[in-house]
């Protein structure tokens, strides 16, 4: 009998301890101070991460746009060789939509005259097919005329370029058309001309009409139309 009483007492005590261990108070939760601390920590982390994320997004956008510039130039050169006709590629900043636009087209009309810019019907937003938001980018170039590099050495690239769209033309062999193109003046200590540059850039945070240090460009380097891509200070 004594052993039975002792076992019952032991069982009650174990059950009581178990209930106490797993019983939650009705008022359990977070205090206002704890919530504020968490919110403050999230804000601090977001403030630290936001600039890096924005810089990453900007680099992705300008990379996509520059790939589209290269693709357009290559398309014009390819069409010129395939069809044995002169083809041009032009770039402009649309003042209405703010998109950087590109057009690849036959340089001359059927009567042999040059196609006026006003009659170009193939304009499209640069890089729209690869997800580039060209309205957030600046368009620059070092061209003073068709296939002619700007002779200004201290600031050859302008943002935006002249109101007349920037134009590069390839002849029926895929080379740059005559008269002889001008690739610009070499800046010491380099002895190599800068080439014909089409530049896309992220606007400066201080002034949206000026380019930041984040730039990408395609450079046409030779009479045969060879191209290379570059970035940042190489695109100045």
C-alpha positions in Angstrom: 0.0 0.0 0.0 2.9 2.3 0.9 4.6 1.6 -2.4 1.4 2.3 -4.3 1.0 5.7 -2.5 4.6 6.6 -3.3 4.2 5.8 -7.0 1.0 7.9 -7.3 2.7 10.8 -5.6 5.7 10.5 -7.9 3.4 10.4 -11.0 1.5 13.5 -9.8 4.8 15.4 -9.3 6.2 14.4 -12.7 2.9 15.5 -14.4 3.0 18.8 -12.6 6.6 19.5 -13.6 5.8 18.6 -17.2 2.8 21.0 -17.3 4.9 23.8 -15.8 7.7 23.2 -18.3 5.4 23.4 -21.4 2.9 25.9 -20.2 3.1 29.2 -22.0 1.8 32.4 -20.4 -1.1 34.0 -22.1 0.8 37.3 -22.3 3.9 35.9 -24.1 5.2 38.0 -27.1 7.5 40.8 -28.1 7.8 44.1 -26.3 7.7 47.4 -28.1 11.3 47.9 -27.4 12.2 44.6 -29.0 10.2 45.4 -32.1 11.8 48.8 -32.4 15.3 47.3 -32.1 14.5 44.7 -34.9 13.1 47.4 -37.2 16.2 49.6 -36.5 18.5 46.7 -37.3 16.7 46.0 -40.6 16.9 49.7 -41.5 20.6 49.8 -40.9 21.3 46.7 -42.9 19.1 48.0 -45.8 21.0 51.3 -45.7 24.3 49.4 -46.0 23.1 47.0 -48.7 21.1 49.5 -50.9 24.0 51.3 -52.5 25.8 48.1 -53.4 22.5 46.7 -54.9 21.9 49.8 -56.9 25.4 49.8 -58.2 25.0 46.2 -59.3 21.7 46.9 -61.0 23.2 49.9 -62.9 26.1 47.8 -64.1 23.8 45.1 -65.3 21.7 47.7 -67.2 24.7 49.4 -68.8 26.2 46.0 -69.8 23.0 44.9 -71.5 22.8 48.2 -73.4 26.4 48.0 -74.5 25.8 44.4 -75.7 22.9 45.8 -77.8 25.2 48.5 -79.3 27.7 45.9 -80.3 24.9 43.7 -81.8 23.5 46.6 -83.8 26.9 47.5 -85.3 27.6 43.8 -86.1 24.2 43.5 -87.7 24.7 46.5 -90.0 28.2 45.2 -91.0 26.8 41.7 -91.6 23.8 43.1 -93.7 26.2 45.2 -95.7 28.4 42.2 -96.6 25.5 39.8 -97.3 23.5 42.2 -99.5 26.5 44.0 -101.0 25.0 47.3 -100.1 25.9 50.2 -97.8 24.3 49.9 -94.4 24.3 52.3 -91.5 23.5 52.2 -87.8 22.4 55.3 -86.0 21.8 56.0 -82.3 19.9 58.8 -80.7 18.4 59.9 -77.4 14.6 60.3 -77.9 13.7 63.6 -76.2 10.1 62.4 -75.7 10.4 58.9 -74.3 14.0 59.5 -73.0 14.9 56.1 -74.5 18.2 55.6 -76.2 17.2 54.3 -79.6 19.0 52.5 -82.4 18.2 52.0 -86.1 19.9 49.7 -88.6 19.0 50.6 -92.2 20.1 50.8 -95.8 22.2 54.0 -96.2 20.8 54.9 -99.6 17.3 54.9 -101.1 16.4 53.2 -104.3 17.2 56.4 -106.3 20.8 56.4 -104.9 20.4 59.3 -102.5 21.1 59.0 -98.8 18.2 58.2 -96.6 17.4 61.3 -94.5 17.2 60.8 -90.7 13.6 62.0 -90.9 12.7 59.0 -93.0 14.3 56.4 -90.8 11.5 54.0 -89.8 13.4 51.3 -87.9 14.1 53.1 -84.6 13.7 51.0 -81.5 14.7 51.3 -77.8 18.2 50.1 -77.3 18.4 46.7 -75.6 14.6 46.4 -75.0 14.7 42.8 -76.2 17.3 41.9 -73.4 15.6 43.9 -70.6 17.7 47.0 -70.7 16.0 50.2 -69.5 17.7 52.6 -71.8 15.6 55.6 -70.5 17.8 55.4 -67.4 21.0 55.7 -69.4 23.0 58.4 -71.2 24.1 58.1 -74.8 27.5 59.4 -75.7 29.8 59.4 -78.7 33.1 60.9 -79.9 31.8 61.5 -83.4 31.7 64.9 -85.0 30.3 63.4 -88.3 29.6 60.1 -90.0 32.7 57.9 -89.3 34.7 60.9 -88.1 36.0 61.0 -84.5 36.0 64.3 -82.6 39.3 66.1 -82.8 38.9 67.5 -79.3 41.5 65.7 -77.0 40.4 66.9 -73.6 36.8 65.8 -73.8 36.1 63.9 -77.0 33.0 62.1 -75.8 29.8 64.3 -75.5 26.6 63.6 -73.5 24.2 63.7 -75.2 25.6 63.7 -78.7 24.5 66.4 -81.2 20.8 66.5 -82.1 21.6 64.8 -85.4 21.7 61.0 -84.6 25.2 59.4 -84.2 25.9 57.4 -87.4 28.4 54.8 -88.4 28.3 53.3 -92.0 29.7 50.2 -93.5 30.2 49.7 -97.3 29.3 46.6 -99.3 32.4 44.8 -98.0 31.7 45.5 -94.4 34.4 48.1 -94.1 33.9 51.7 -93.1 32.8 53.8 -96.0 34.9 56.4 -97.8 35.9 59.2 -97.6 38.6 57.9 -95.4 37.3 57.6 -91.8 39.1 59.5 -89.1 39.8 57.6 -85.9 40.8 60.6 -83.9 44.0 61.9 -82.4 46.1 59.8 -80.1 46.6 61.2 -76.5 50.1 60.8 -75.1 51.6 58.6 -73.9 49.5 56.4 -76.2 50.3 56.4 -79.9 47.0 54.7 -80.9 44.0 56.8 -82.1 40.9 56.4 -79.8 38.7 55.0 -82.6 35.0 55.6 -83.1 33.2 55.3 -79.8 29.6 54.7 -78.9 29.1 55.1 -75.2 26.3 54.2 -72.8 26.7 55.5 -69.2 24.9 55.7 -65.9 24.0 59.3 -65.1 25.8 61.0 -62.2 23.9 61.1 -58.9 24.6 64.8 -58.6 23.7 65.8 -62.1 21.6 63.5 -64.3 22.8 65.2 -67.5 26.4 64.2 -66.8 27.9 60.7 -66.9 29.1 58.9 -63.8 32.2 56.7 -63.8 30.1 53.7 -64.8 30.5 53.6 -68.6 30.5 51.0 -71.3 31.4 51.5 -75.0 32.0 49.9 -78.3 35.0 51.1 -80.3 35.4 50.7 -84.0 39.1 50.6 -84.4 40.1 50.0 -88.0 39.0 50.6 -91.6 37.9 47.0 -91.9 35.4 47.6 -89.1 37.0 45.6 -86.3 35.3 46.3 -82.9 36.1 45.9 -79.3 34.3 46.7 -76.1 35.7 48.7 -73.1 34.5 50.2 -69.9 34.7 53.1 -67.5 37.8 55.3 -68.1 38.5 53.6 -71.4 35.2 55.1 -72.7 36.1 58.7 -71.9 
